[in-house]
Amino acid sequence: MPSTKRHFIALACGLVLSLCGTLTAANGQEKEKNHRSQVSTFPGTVGMMNPCPTADHGVFFVDGTNVARYRENKDHATIHIRFLAKGLDSIGQPVKAFLHANAQVDPGVGVYEIPFESIWVDKGSHNFEFLSNLQVTVVNGRVTSANIFPWDGYTLQCTDDTDANAADRRFNNDKDEDDKN
């Protein structure tokens, strides 16, 4: 396992694991009662390696789309980010990644560090989880970037699950049910 950690730290530092990208669709603003809510979507890429013992431990990349919601009222704000991505692992098998972050924060700060969890479904291998923090930037009530920030710690672990629908069960289709405050 020390080898896996060493490789992952090198990957994180050398490749700048990042979900940020050029803001491509920034036109979702909602106002309801005393709430202000804005939705942003932007592309992202994450480099990863499968930590499962039977998997090839080479680095691979997935590309996808971030959907980020920032909702604010007079007392607090919430940030909800969903990243769905696809790619091929280091031996060419399809991989799907599902990242989810949801946190209540103080409004008006600008840069937040929030926890996330992700499930990676690697065809032909066990699924695995990656948990860490995102550094989220909010400008004028809109999420403009979300970068993986593993320097305060992370968990990368193999699961006993090989179900291709594991993420759907876990994230309940990501309906923002906790963002109504």
Phi and psi restraints in degrees (value plus and minus 20) as a CYANA .aco file:
   2 PRO   PHI     -78.7   -38.7
   2 PRO   PSI     -54.4   -14.4
   3 SER   PHI     -83.9   -43.9
   3 SER   PSI     -62.3   -22.3
   4 THR   PHI     -82.1   -42.1
   4 THR   PSI     -64.5   -24.5
   5 LYS   PHI     -83.8   -43.8
   5 LYS   PSI     -62.2   -22.2
   6 ARG   PHI     -83.0   -43.0
   6 ARG   PSI     -65.6   -25.6
   7 HIS   PHI     -84.3   -44.3
   7 HIS   PSI     -59.4   -19.4
   8 PHE   PHI     -88.4   -48.4
   8 PHE   PSI     -60.5   -20.5
   9 ILE   PHI     -82.3   -42.3
   9 ILE   PSI     -62.4   -22.4
  10 ALA   PHI     -82.0   -42.0
  10 ALA   PSI     -60.6   -20.6
  11 LEU   PHI     -83.2   -43.2
  11 LEU   PSI     -65.6   -25.6
  12 ALA   PHI     -82.9   -42.9
  12 ALA   PSI     -63.4   -23.4
  13 CYS   PHI     -96.1   -56.1
  13 CYS   PSI     -63.7   -23.7
  14 GLY   PHI     -96.5   -56.5
  14 GLY   PSI     -53.1   -13.1
  15 LEU   PHI    -125.2   -85.2
  15 LEU   PSI     -22.9    17.1
  16 VAL   PHI      28.5    68.5
  16 VAL   PSI      54.1    94.1
  17 LEU   PHI     -72.1   -32.1
  17 LEU   PSI      99.7   139.7
  18 SER   PHI    -165.0  -125.0
  18 SER   PSI     120.6   160.6
  19 LEU   PHI    -127.4   -87.4
  19 LEU   PSI     -13.7    26.3
  20 CYS   PHI    -103.2   -63.2
  20 CYS   PSI     141.1   181.1
  21 GLY   PHI    -190.0  -150.0
  21 GLY   PSI    -199.9  -159.9
  22 THR   PHI     -87.7   -47.7
  22 THR   PSI     110.7   150.7
  23 LEU   PHI     -86.9   -46.9
  23 LEU   PSI      95.7   135.7
  24 THR   PHI    -124.1   -84.1
  24 THR   PSI     -47.9    -7.9
  25 ALA   PHI    -157.0  -117.0
  25 ALA   PSI      83.1   123.1
  26 ALA   PHI    -143.8  -103.8
  26 ALA   PSI      29.7    69.7
  27 ASN   PHI    -146.7  -106.7
  27 ASN   PSI       8.9    48.9
  28 GLY   PHI    -128.2   -88.2
  28 GLY   PSI      73.1   113.1
  29 GLN   PHI    -140.1  -100.1
  29 GLN   PSI     111.8   151.8
  30 GLU   PHI    -144.2  -104.2
  30 GLU   PSI     124.1   164.1
  31 LYS   PHI    -147.1  -107.1
  31 LYS   PSI     109.3   149.3
  32 GLU   PHI    -165.5  -125.5
  32 GLU   PSI     104.3   144.3
  33 LYS   PHI      28.3    68.3
  33 LYS   PSI    -139.2   -99.2
  34 ASN   PHI    -122.0   -82.0
  34 ASN   PSI       5.6    45.6
  35 HIS   PHI    -128.7   -88.7
  35 HIS   PSI     125.9   165.9
  36 ARG   PHI    -142.4  -102.4
  36 ARG   PSI     108.1   148.1
  37 SER   PHI    -155.6  -115.6
  37 SER   PSI     114.1   154.1
  38 GLN   PHI    -151.9  -111.9
  38 GLN   PSI     119.2   159.2
  39 VAL   PHI    -132.8   -92.8
  39 VAL   PSI     114.0   154.0
  40 SER   PHI    -144.7  -104.7
  40 SER   PSI     126.5   166.5
  41 THR   PHI    -149.0  -109.0
  41 THR   PSI     120.3   160.3
  42 PHE   PHI    -177.4  -137.4
  42 PHE   PSI     133.5   173.5
  43 PRO   PHI     -94.5   -54.5
  43 PRO   PSI     140.3   180.3
  44 GLY   PHI    -173.9  -133.9
  44 GLY   PSI     138.2   178.2
  45 THR   PHI    -156.0  -116.0
  45 THR   PSI     118.2   158.2
  46 VAL   PHI    -150.1  -110.1
  46 VAL   PSI     113.6   153.6
  47 GLY   PHI    -112.6   -72.6
  47 GLY   PSI     121.0   161.0
  48 MET   PHI    -172.3  -132.3
  48 MET   PSI     149.3   189.3
  49 MET   PHI    -161.4  -121.4
  49 MET   PSI     125.9   165.9
  50 ASN   PHI    -101.9   -61.9
  50 ASN   PSI     101.0   141.0
  51 PRO   PHI    -103.1   -63.1
  51 PRO   PSI     -23.2    16.8
  52 CYS   PHI     -86.9   -46.9
  52 CYS   PSI     121.7   161.7
  53 PRO   PHI     -78.0   -38.0
  53 PRO   PSI     -54.3   -14.3
  54 THR   PHI    -109.3   -69.3
  54 THR   PSI     -22.1    17.9
  55 ALA   PHI    -109.7   -69.7
  55 ALA   PSI     137.8   177.8
  56 ASP   PHI     -93.9   -53.9
  56 ASP   PSI     114.4   154.4
  57 HIS   PHI    -115.7   -75.7
  57 HIS   PSI       1.5    41.5
  58 GLY   PHI     -93.1   -53.1
  58 GLY   PSI     136.6   176.6
  59 VAL   PHI     -98.0   -58.0
  59 VAL   PSI     119.7   159.7
  60 PHE   PHI    -160.1  -120.1
  60 PHE   PSI     148.4   188.4
  61 PHE   PHI    -147.7  -107.7
  61 PHE   PSI     127.2   167.2
  62 VAL   PHI    -144.1  -104.1
  62 VAL   PSI     124.2   164.2
  63 ASP   PHI    -138.1   -98.1
  63 ASP   PSI     122.7   162.7
  64 GLY   PHI    -186.0  -146.0
  64 GLY   PSI    -181.5  -141.5
  65 THR   PHI    -144.2  -104.2
  65 THR   PSI     114.8   154.8
  66 ASN   PHI    -111.7   -71.7
  66 ASN   PSI     116.1   156.1
  67 VAL   PHI    -139.5   -99.5
  67 VAL   PSI      96.1   136.1
  68 ALA   PHI    -142.9  -102.9
  68 ALA   PSI     113.1   153.1
  69 ARG   PHI    -140.7  -100.7
  69 ARG   PSI     110.1   150.1
  70 TYR   PHI    -137.4   -97.4
  70 TYR   PSI     101.4   141.4
  71 ARG   PHI    -143.8  -103.8
  71 ARG   PSI     112.6   152.6
  72 GLU   PHI    -155.2  -115.2
  72 GLU   PSI     121.4   161.4
  73 ASN   PHI    -152.4  -112.4
  73 ASN   PSI    -189.6  -149.6
  74 LYS   PHI     -87.9   -47.9
  74 LYS   PSI     -44.1    -4.1
  75 ASP   PHI    -118.6   -78.6
  75 ASP   PSI     -56.2   -16.2
  76 HIS   PHI    -178.4  -138.4
  76 HIS   PSI     155.9   195.9
  77 ALA   PHI    -153.0  -113.0
  77 ALA   PSI     138.7   178.7
  78 THR   PHI    -146.1  -106.1
  78 THR   PSI     126.2   166.2
  79 ILE   PHI    -141.3  -101.3
  79 ILE   PSI     109.1   149.1
  80 HIS   PHI    -151.5  -111.5
  80 HIS   PSI      99.7   139.7
  81 ILE   PHI    -145.7  -105.7
  81 ILE   PSI     116.7   156.7
  82 ARG   PHI    -150.2  -110.2
  82 ARG   PSI     110.6   150.6
  83 PHE   PHI    -145.4  -105.4
  83 PHE   PSI     101.2   141.2
  84 LEU   PHI    -137.0   -97.0
  84 LEU   PSI     107.3   147.3
  85 ALA   PHI    -163.0  -123.0
  85 ALA   PSI     139.3   179.3
  86 LYS   PHI    -157.2  -117.2
  86 LYS   PSI     136.1   176.1
  87 GLY   PHI    -195.3  -155.3
  87 GLY   PSI    -184.9  -144.9
  88 LEU   PHI    -141.4  -101.4
  88 LEU   PSI     118.5   158.5
  89 ASP   PHI     -93.3   -53.3
  89 ASP   PSI    -195.5  -155.5
  90 SER   PHI     -87.3   -47.3
  90 SER   PSI     -33.0     7.0
  91 ILE   PHI    -133.3   -93.3
  91 ILE   PSI      -7.4    32.6
  92 GLY   PHI      70.5   110.5
  92 GLY   PSI     -10.5    29.5
  93 GLN   PHI    -104.5   -64.5
  93 GLN   PSI     125.0   165.0
  94 PRO   PHI     -83.7   -43.7
  94 PRO   PSI     120.6   160.6
  95 VAL   PHI    -151.0  -111.0
  95 VAL   PSI     117.8   157.8
  96 LYS   PHI    -139.6   -99.6
  96 LYS   PSI     117.8   157.8
  97 ALA   PHI    -140.1  -100.1
  97 ALA   PSI     117.8   157.8
  98 PHE   PHI    -149.3  -109.3
  98 PHE   PSI      91.1   131.1
  99 LEU   PHI    -133.2   -93.2
  99 LEU   PSI     119.9   159.9
 100 HIS   PHI    -160.2  -120.2
 100 HIS   PSI     111.0   151.0
 101 ALA   PHI    -157.0  -117.0
 101 ALA   PSI     119.5   159.5
 102 ASN   PHI    -171.3  -131.3
 102 ASN   PSI     101.1   141.1
 103 ALA   PHI    -168.1  -128.1
 103 ALA   PSI     128.1   168.1
 104 GLN   PHI    -114.8   -74.8
 104 GLN   PSI     111.9   151.9
 105 VAL   PHI    -156.1  -116.1
 105 VAL   PSI     148.6   188.6
 106 ASP   PHI     -97.5   -57.5
 106 ASP   PSI     112.4   152.4
 107 PRO   PHI     -90.2   -50.2
 107 PRO   PSI     132.3   172.3
 108 GLY   PHI      62.2   102.2
 108 GLY   PSI     -13.3    26.7
 109 VAL   PHI     -97.7   -57.7
 109 VAL   PSI     -64.9   -24.9
 110 GLY   PHI      86.2   126.2
 110 GLY   PSI     -67.9   -27.9
 111 VAL   PHI    -147.8  -107.8
 111 VAL   PSI     108.5   148.5
 112 TYR   PHI    -147.2  -107.2
 112 TYR   PSI     129.6   169.6
 113 GLU   PHI    -134.5   -94.5
 113 GLU   PSI      95.5   135.5
 114 ILE   PHI    -147.1  -107.1
 114 ILE   PSI     129.1   169.1
 115 PRO   PHI     -95.6   -55.6
 115 PRO   PSI     132.1   172.1
 116 PHE   PHI    -158.3  -118.3
 116 PHE   PSI     141.9   181.9
 117 GLU   PHI    -150.3  -110.3
 117 GLU   PSI     129.5   169.5
 118 SER   PHI    -163.9  -123.9
 118 SER   PSI     129.9   169.9
 119 ILE   PHI    -140.7  -100.7
 119 ILE   PSI     114.8   154.8
 120 TRP   PHI    -136.5   -96.5
 120 TRP   PSI     102.3   142.3
 121 VAL   PHI    -125.1   -85.1
 121 VAL   PSI      88.6   128.6
 122 ASP   PHI    -130.5   -90.5
 122 ASP   PSI      88.1   128.1
 123 LYS   PHI     -80.4   -40.4
 123 LYS   PSI     111.4   151.4
 124 GLY   PHI      69.0   109.0
 124 GLY   PSI     -17.9    22.1
 125 SER   PHI    -164.1  -124.1
 125 SER   PSI     154.7   194.7
 126 HIS   PHI     -92.5   -52.5
 126 HIS   PSI     130.9   170.9
 127 ASN   PHI     -89.2   -49.2
 127 ASN   PSI     141.1   181.1
 128 PHE   PHI    -164.2  -124.2
 128 PHE   PSI     142.3   182.3
 129 GLU   PHI    -136.9   -96.9
 129 GLU   PSI     126.2   166.2
 130 PHE   PHI    -153.0  -113.0
 130 PHE   PSI     101.0   141.0
 131 LEU   PHI    -143.7  -103.7
 131 LEU   PSI     116.4   156.4
 132 SER   PHI    -187.1  -147.1
 132 SER   PSI    -168.3  -128.3
 133 ASN   PHI    -143.4  -103.4
 133 ASN   PSI     132.2   172.2
 134 LEU   PHI    -129.1   -89.1
 134 LEU   PSI     120.1   160.1
 135 GLN   PHI    -118.6   -78.6
 135 GLN   PSI      92.4   132.4
 136 VAL   PHI    -128.9   -88.9
 136 VAL   PSI     110.6   150.6
 137 THR   PHI    -126.1   -86.1
 137 THR   PSI     110.5   150.5
 138 VAL   PHI    -141.4  -101.4
 138 VAL   PSI     106.0   146.0
 139 VAL   PHI    -145.3  -105.3
 139 VAL   PSI     104.0   144.0
 140 ASN   PHI      31.8    71.8
 140 ASN   PSI      22.5    62.5
 141 GLY   PHI      56.2    96.2
 141 GLY   PSI      -5.8    34.2
 142 ARG   PHI    -148.5  -108.5
 142 ARG   PSI     112.7   152.7
 143 VAL   PHI     -90.9   -50.9
 143 VAL   PSI     103.1   143.1
 144 THR   PHI    -128.3   -88.3
 144 THR   PSI     -39.4     0.6
 145 SER   PHI    -178.6  -138.6
 145 SER   PSI     135.5   175.5
 146 ALA   PHI    -164.2  -124.2
 146 ALA   PSI      88.6   128.6
 147 ASN   PHI    -132.4   -92.4
 147 ASN   PSI     114.4   154.4
 148 ILE   PHI     -84.8   -44.8
 148 ILE   PSI     112.3   152.3
 149 PHE   PHI    -148.3  -108.3
 149 PHE   PSI      58.6    98.6
 150 PRO   PHI    -103.9   -63.9
 150 PRO   PSI     -17.6    22.4
 151 TRP   PHI     -88.2   -48.2
 151 TRP   PSI     -41.6    -1.6
 152 ASP   PHI    -112.1   -72.1
 152 ASP   PSI      -9.4    30.6
 153 GLY   PHI      97.5   137.5
 153 GLY   PSI     136.4   176.4
 154 TYR   PHI    -178.4  -138.4
 154 TYR   PSI     143.7   183.7
 155 THR   PHI    -146.6  -106.6
 155 THR   PSI     106.5   146.5
 156 LEU   PHI    -148.4  -108.4
 156 LEU   PSI      88.8   128.8
 157 GLN   PHI    -161.4  -121.4
 157 GLN   PSI     125.7   165.7
 158 CYS   PHI     -96.3   -56.3
 158 CYS   PSI     123.8   163.8
 159 THR   PHI    -128.8   -88.8
 159 THR   PSI     146.1   186.1
 160 ASP   PHI    -106.4   -66.4
 160 ASP   PSI     -13.4    26.6
 161 ASP   PHI    -112.3   -72.3
 161 ASP   PSI     114.3   154.3
 162 THR   PHI    -140.3  -100.3
 162 THR   PSI      -8.6    31.4
 163 ASP   PHI     -92.6   -52.6
 163 ASP   PSI     105.6   145.6
 164 ALA   PHI     -87.7   -47.7
 164 ALA   PSI     -35.4     4.6
 165 ASN   PHI    -123.0   -83.0
 165 ASN   PSI      -3.1    36.9
 166 ALA   PHI     -78.5   -38.5
 166 ALA   PSI     -62.5   -22.5
 167 ALA   PHI     -88.9   -48.9
 167 ALA   PSI     -57.3   -17.3
 168 ASP   PHI     -80.0   -40.0
 168 ASP   PSI     -62.2   -22.2
 169 ARG   PHI     -86.4   -46.4
 169 ARG   PSI     -60.5   -20.5
 170 ARG   PHI     -91.0   -51.0
 170 ARG   PSI     -63.8   -23.8
 171 PHE   PHI    -117.4   -77.4
 171 PHE   PSI     -19.6    20.4
 172 ASN   PHI      30.5    70.5
 172 ASN   PSI      20.1    60.1
 173 ASN   PHI      39.9    79.9
 173 ASN   PSI      -6.0    34.0
 174 ASP   PHI      32.6    72.6
 174 ASP   PSI      43.6    83.6
 175 LYS   PHI    -115.2   -75.2
 175 LYS   PSI      -6.6    33.4
 176 ASP   PHI      40.9    80.9
 176 ASP   PSI       5.5    45.5
 177 GLU   PHI     -83.9   -43.9
 177 GLU   PSI     -43.5    -3.5
 178 ASP   PHI    -114.2   -74.2
 178 ASP   PSI     -18.6    21.4
 179 ASP   PHI    -114.8   -74.8
 179 ASP   PSI      -8.6    31.4
 180 LYS   PHI    -104.4   -64.4
 180 LYS   PSI     -21.5    18.5
